[in-house]
């Protein structure tokens, strides 16, 4: 594996999102001096927090899977995720609601889910689920170490027996078709293939290898951090500070000083100059390339994932059929993905993710109130409406969404809203997200693995990239890995780990901590 040559004693990490904080912790554990500079007033990046009228709103991801990857970062400095954050294992992980009025609870325990599939669709589909689960487990084992949790210097690193295993498992076929080999019920097929949207590709065109995301969601378990998702980056920042990192808030980078092919210092908009031996850039790829003064040549333009409209709504009531995470599917399926990834139209029959964090942490809202997060995928600003168009389109689309929610059983939603925050592609673009998409570069074949924008940039020998735009990709687990991989480019590999007591993760079949008294139990 290539690594940064020369001295690497002091590393400046630009950005205090999940990837930057994971990188900082791994660097600290390897004995480096670390300075983290962040343009915002606190940690989080995409996993930020807005306080509005007593409501604590997570502005980024709401689903936590594979928490052991976060624990790896804490372990690098002799700390523990479980000392810092209380986790609740969600049961069900999701509730899937369909246009025909049926619903399915998605359990991560094998026996519980098999029984639920039998109830929902009969014994033949339950047997198919059992086989699908085994396939997902084998697929994950074939991919994780060799193709996800690894730094690529060349496509030739793909030439390994695990590649043969992945091919034998059908990983290079199409996702939708492979899931269809196990499940013939169209509703069940959606539950195990909608995750392709996270990768920015329709299930009918995505590689079957991306079913590894379904493994994370439906087998490995879904968790909720007490205090909301923002509790994770906040805890990571606290751990980094206690391990010796210097954290600089409201510190925006204006330039990198370079000479002889190396970054010598980071300049802030305040005029301050921070000398360094290496720099890790976790900002958006266009911003990182702009600071470096060079952009890697690629055979085709970079393609970006769909965007999203998010409505954060603080309400005076909730609805009993909502779980912590509810996926509300429309009737349309193939057409929905065509609209999002090809024609650039808003979903004519939307599928929505509705998250209710106050189901397990009522303290995120004022007493007697509830918090709902409605995510509606939409085209990015390259193929869909331009960013500026959303100034007028956003409020109209918000009303359409609320109307759709009420048609799907959330009666009186419009009148229940006490406080709200609407986020559209215009807001994502203002934050610097290319193509107005918070989901970054899509995972087409030409933008995956060794073909994804690499975390080393030719011509600047001591600069490393991290975040969802580079390897291994989009999502909370992968950006945590991205930070670890970036640190390994600096250090040459994981350093010695300080000894510490490490309580195990609770099994996916049980909560690590009890639900708060009076909490609504969606299971």
N, C-alpha and C positions, 0 to 999 in steps of 0.2 A: 504494500500500500504506500502510495506517495504521501509524504508529509511535508510540512513547512520546514525548509532548511534554515540553518543558522539559529541564532538565539531566539528563544520564545518565552523569556522569563516574565514579561509583562504583556498581557493580552487585553485589548479593549474590545468589549462586546457591544455592538451597536444594536439596541433594541432589547427591551425587557419583557417580550412575550414569552410563550412557553418554550420555544426553541432556544432563545437567548438565555433564559434562566437555566434550562437544562444544560446548555453548553457551559455556562459559568460554573455550575456546581461540579461538573465533570473536570473542568480545568482546575478548579480549586483543589479537588481531590487528588490531582496529579501534581500538586505543588506549585502551580502558577499563581502569580499575582494578577488579579482580575479587577478591571474597572468596567462597570456597566453604565452606558449612557442611554437615556430614554427621553424622547421628546415630550411624552406625557408627564403628568404630575405623579404617576405611580405605576406599578407593574401591571402586566396583563396583555398589552397589545390587543389582538383580536378578542381575547378573553377578558374584556374590560368590564366596567361596572358604571351604571348611571343611577344616581339617587334622585327620585322624583316623587315629591309629596309623600314621603314615608315608605315608598316602594323601592326595593333594591333589585335593579334589573341587570341581569347578565347580558352584555351586548354581543357576545360571540357564541361559541359552542355551548350546547346544553346537555350533550350526551358524553359521558365518560366511560370508556372501555379500556381494558388492559392497564389498570392502575399500577401494576408492578413496574411498568416502564417509568412512571414518575418516581416510584420508590427507588429505582436504580440511581436516579439523579441524587436523591437525598442520601442514599447509602454512600455515594462517592465522598461525602464529607462526614461520614459517621453518624448521619441523622436518619430519620425515618418518616415516611409519609404519614404513618399512623400516629406518630407523636404530634404531628402538626395539623392533621385534617381528619375529621370524623367522616367515614364513608358509610353510606347505606346501600346495600345491594337491592336493586329494584325488582319487585315481583308484582306484576309482570314487568319484563323489560320494556315492552311496548304493549299497547292495545291497538289492534288493527280493526278499523271500522270500514265497511264496504257499502257501496251504493245500493246493494240489494237489501240492506238493513241488518245483515249478519255482522258478527264481530268475533274476533279471535284474540285471546291473550297469548302473547309470545313469551314463553318461559325459557330460561336458559338451562334449567335442569332437564335432562333427557327424558326421564320417565314422565315428568309433569307435562312436558310439551307433547310427547307421544299421545298421552291421554287426551290432551286438548285437541290435537289434530283428529283423533278418532271421534271425539264428540262433534267436531266441526264438519268433518268431511268423510268419515267412515274408516273402516279398518284397512282398506287398501292404501289410502293416503297416509295412514299412520305407519304402515310398513315402509312406504316410500320415504317418509320423514326419517325413520330410523337409519335407512341406508344413506340418505343425504347427510345426516349428521356425521356418520363415519367418514364419508367422503370429504366433508369440510375439515374434519380433524386431520386427515391425511394431507389435504391440500395445504393447510397451515404449516404442518411440520416440514413439508417439502420446500416451502417458500421463505420462512421467517429468517433463518440465519443466512442463507445463501443469497437471497434476492431482495430482502427488505432491510434487515439490520446489517448492512454492509456498505462499504465504500467501493465504488467502481472506478477503476482507472482505465478500463478498456472493455469493450463488449466481449472480448475473449474470456473474461472472468466468468461469463455465463457457462462456459464449457466445463461442466461438472456433472457427476452422476445425479445430483439433485435436479438438473435440467431434464434428464431422461425420466426421472420419477414424475416431474411436473407434467411432461408431455404424456406419459402413460396415464396420468390422472385426467387427461383431457383439458389441461389448463390453457391450451392454446386454441381451443374451440370457442364458441360463443356462449356467453353466460346464460342467456335465456334458454338456449337449446339444452345446455347441460343440466340446468335446474329442472327442465321439462322431462328429462330422463327419469327423474325420481318422483316428480309430482305432476299429475295431470290437471289438478284443480287450479284454475286460473288465479283464483284469489291467493292460494298458498304460494304459487309461483311469484306473485308480486311481493309477498312478505320476504322472500329470500333473494330477490333481485333488485329491489328498489334502491339498494345501497350503491348501485353503479352510478347513480346521480351524484354521489359524493365525489366520484372520480371524474365526473363531467362527461360521461359517455352513456348512451342508451343501452339497456340490457341486451337488446338484439344485436348490438355492435361491439359491446365490451368483451374483452377476453374473459373466459371462464375463471382464469386465475384471480380475478377481482372478487370472486366469491369469498376470498379471505376476509373481506370486510363483513360479509354476512356471518362468518365464523366469529368475529370479534363481537358483533351485535347480538347474535342469537345463541351462541354456545359459551363463549368465554365470560359473558355477563356484562350488565350495564349497572353503573354505580352513580350515586349522587353525593357530592360533597356537601356536608352541612355548611350552610352559609352561601351556597350557590357555587357555580363553577369558578367564579373569581377567587374563591378561597384557595384554589390550587396555586395560581401564580403568586398570590400574596404570601402563601406559606413558603414557596420556593424562594422568593425574594428575602424573606426573613432568615431562612436557612443560609442563603448565600452571604448575607450581611454578617451573621454570626460566625461564618467560616472565614471571614476576612475580606470579602469583596467590598469594593467601594461602589456604592450605588448613587448615580447622579440623575436626579429627576429634573424635568423641564430643561433638558440639555439636548438640543437638536444639533445634529452634525451638519456642517456647511461644506466641509471639504476634507480630503485626505492629502496629506503632504507625502509625496513620493520622490524617491531618488534611487538610481541604480536598481530599478525593478522591485523595490520594497516600499511599503508604507512605513513612514518614519514617525508620523504624528497624526492625530485626529484633531481637526479644528471644529469648534462649536460656533454657533451663530452669535454667542456672547463675545466672541473673540478669543476665548481661552484656547490654549493649545495643550493637548495631552500626548506626550511622547509614548511610543509603544514599540514592542518587538514583533507583534502580530495583531491582526484585527479580524474579528468575526462580524460579518454584516448579516443581520437577520431582517432587514427591511425588505420591502417589495423589490423584485428583481430589477425593474427599470430604475429604481432609486439607487440600488446597489451598483448597477453597471454605470450609472451616471457619476457616482462618487469615484469609481475606479477608472473612469475615462475610457472604458473599452467594453464592448459587447461581443460575446462569442458568436462566431459565424455558424449559422444553422442552415441546413438544406431547404427548410420550409419555414414560413412564419410561425411564431408561437401561437398555439390555440389555447383559449381560456375556457374554463368551466362556466356553466350557467351562473347567474347571479341569484339574488333572492330579495323579496320584500318581506320585512319582519315587522309585525305589529306587536309591541309590548303593551299589554292592557292590564291596568289595575282595576279590579272590579269589586262590586259589593256582594257578589254571589258567585257560585261555581255550579257545575253540572255533574251529577253523580256518575254518569257513564264515562267521564274522562279519567284516564289513569294519569300517572306522572307524565308519561309520553304517550300520546295518541296519534296514530297515523290515520288520517281520514282520506280514503281513496275515492276518487271519482270513478265514473264508469269508463272513461277513456283511459287508454294506456299507451299503445304505440303512438297515437296521435299526440299525446302529451309530450313525449320525448322528441317527436319531430318539431313541435312548436318551440321547445326549449333549446334545441341544439341545431336545428336546420333552418326553419322558416323565420325564426325570430319573433313569433307572436306570443302574446300572453296566453297562459293556459285557458283554453275554452271550457274545460271541465277539470278544475284543479284537484290535485292531491296535495294535502297539507300536513305539516307536522305541528301538533299542538302540545306544548309543554306547560305543565302546571307545577312549578317548583314549590309552591306553598303546600302541596300535598304532603311533603316531608319536612318542610321548614316554614311554618307559619310566620316566623319572625321576619321573613323577607317582605312582608306587607304589614300595614297597620292592623290592629286588632279587628277581627271580623271581616277582613278584606282578603282578596285572593289575587294572585298574579298569574296571567296567562301570556304565553309567548306563541304567536302564530307565524310560522314560516311558510311562505309560498314561493317555490322556485320560480324564476323568471329568466328570460334570455339576458345574456350579458349585453353591454352597450355596443359591442362590435357587430353583432348580428341582429339585435333588437332595437328598441327605442333608445335614442341617444340619451346621455346622462341629463342634459338640460331639459329634455322632454318630461322627465319625471317631476319637475316642479309643479306642473298642472296635472299630470297623469297620476301622481302619487295619491292625493286625496280622493280622486275618483276611484282608484283601484282599492283603496282602503274601504270605501263604502261597499264595493262589490264583494270584497272578502267577508265583511261583516254580514252582508245579506246571505252569502253562501253558508256561513257558520250557522245562522239562524235556520236556514233550510235543512241543515244537517243535525238539528236537535238542540242547538244552543239557544233556546228560546229566550228572547229578551236581552241578548248580548249587547246590543247597541245601547240600551237604556242602563245597563249595569256598569258601563265604563266610567270610572272616576278620574283616572289619570291614564295618559297614553303617550307612547313614543313610536312614531312611524319611521322606519329606516328603508330607504330605496336605493337603487343603483346610483343615484345622484350622490347620496351620502357616502357610499363605498368609494366612489370616484374621488370625492373630496378628501377622503382619508388616504388617497394614493394607491388604491387597488386598481391594477390594470384591468381594462375592459369593464370597470364597474362591478367586479366580481370579488367577493371575499374568499372564494374557493380557488383562486389562483390558476395555475397552469393545469389544463386537463390531462387526464391519464390515457391519452391515445397511445398506441403501440410505439409511435415515434417519440413519445415524451414520457417513457417509462423506463425504470432501471437504468442501465448505462446510457440510454438515449435521452434521459431527462437532463435539464440544465445541471451541470455538475457543480459541486461545492468548492472546486478549485478553478481559478480563472487564469488562463495563460497570460503571461506577461507581468503578473504581480505575484511574486513568489510567497508572500507572507499574508495574503488575504484569503479568507475562507468564507463561504456562504452557508447560511442555515435558514430554515423556514420551509413553508409549504411549497414554495416555487422550485426548490431544488430537491435533491434526493433525501428520503425516499418518496415524499409526496404529501398529499393533503390529509388532514385529520389529526385529532389530538394525539393518538399513539404515534403516528409517523412524524409529527413535528418534534415530539420528545426524542425520538430516535435521531432525527436530523441534528438536534443539538449535540447529542452524544457523538455522532459521526463527525461533526465539525470539530469537536474537541479532540477527537482521535487524529484528525489531520494535523493538529498542532503538536500533540504530545507523542504521537506514534502508537497510541493504544491506551487502554485503561490503566491508570496508575494504581498503586497499592491502596487498598481500602482500609480506613481506620476501623478498628474493632468496635462493634456496638451491638446492643441487643436489638434483634429484628423480629418483631411479632409478625406472624404470617398473615397474609390476606385472609379475610373470612371467605369461606367457600361461597360460590355463586348461589347456592341454595339457601343462604341465611344472611341476615343483616349483621354487619359488624357492630352496629350500635342500635339500640331500640329506637323506634319512632317516638317523637316527642308526644307528651300527653296531649290528647285532643286532636292529634293530626288525623286528617282524613286518609284512610288506607285504601288506595286504589285497587289492591289485589283482592 
